[in-house]
Every structure is written in C-alpha cells, then in structure tokens.
Amino acid sequence: MDIAHLLVKKIKLIFSWAIILAGAVALITIFLPKQYNAQSQILIIARGSSGVDPYTQAKSAETVGENLTQIINTTDFYDKVINSSETFNKDRWKNLTDRKRRKQWQKDVRASVVYGTGLLNINTYASSKEEAVKLSKTIANSVAVYGWEYVGGNVVLKVVTQPLEPRFTARPNFVLNVSIGFIFGGLLAILWLVKYKKHHL
C-alpha cells in the first residue's frame, strides 16, 4: 500500500487529530486576554511645486506616510500622546521599564500606508472597545497636529476617518488560531502515518 492510499484509508484518523488539536487551541484561545481594534485614517497631501505631476505627488505622499509609520514608534511622539489633554487610559505604559514600554507601545499602536491613495491607517488595540476608540482618535489627532514637525511643513495631514466602536475582539484571532490548529493537527497525523509506514516496510 503506497502512502497516498494509506492516507485515504486513514482519513478519519487524520480528521480526528485535526479536530482534537483545533479544540485544544480553541480552549486555550478562550482564556487568553482579549483586545479590541479601532482604526482611523489620515489623508496625506504633499504640496508640490507648480508643474509637478500627480504621480510624483502621490509617491511623495507615500514616502511621508512611510516616515510617519516609523515616527509613531518613537519616544518623542509617545511623549506627545501621553502628555496630551486627551482622556484615555495612560497607565498601560507608564509603569513599565523603557524597553517593555516600547515593545508594548509598538504592539498596541500600528500604522500602515495604503499605497496609491495617500492614506495612513492608524490601528490601535486595547482591552475595551471604548479605550481602543479613544486611543485611535488620540493617535490620529496627534499625527495631524504634530506630524509636520517630523516630515516638514510642506504637507497637509487631515483626519478623514474617525474610528468606529468595534463589534468583535481582534486579538487573539479565534478563527485563525483554530484553523491553524486544525491544519497542524492534520499534518501531525499525516507525518505520524508516513513515519509509521516507513518503519513497517
């Protein structure tokens, strides 16, 4: 019996392993700390000289956006957000060492450029829906107000999308985790069967 026929014959065993591991992952995921995600968007408008074509302006806006994604992780920008008058829970980072605080900040605040649009996405994560929204608004407003300090004054930064209160948790990703557990369980069963066949030839 070749390996393909063996796997077909043992499909129930493979499926059982997949289900068992997926169930175990699901159980673990349920007890992990939950986080919600809120997203804001900032439009970047690069003010070019007269005669500059739209493509060049769009690429300039993308470059500014890429710079801002890195600026958001800096200590200087973090200090501006924490020292702002906005009301959100700041204790999450204040009682950490500098190294841990930086890692936590980078985990809680993510920025990315939507290429070809001049949009900068601001994604924030928090343990409650309300805090995720508040943090997203604060980050977006801070970028709009202070962004020119880091990329120069020849650019307009405008918040164009305010965050909505999320309906579901974003972390951990229950569906993704269970799917990975199911696939991994099936692969483990297949590897075990292949190894078993080779040892019993």
Secondary structure, DSSP 8 states (H G I E B T S, - for coil): --HHHHHHHTHHHHHHHHHHHHHHHHHHHHTS--BEEEEEEEEEEE---TT--HHHHHHHHHHHHHHHHHHTTSHHHHHHHHTSS--S--HHHHTS-HHHHHHHHHHHEEEEEETTTTEEEEEEEESSHHHHHHHHHHHHHHHHHHHHHHH-SSEEEEEEE-----SS--BS-HHHHHHHHHHHHHHHHHHHHHHHHHHT-
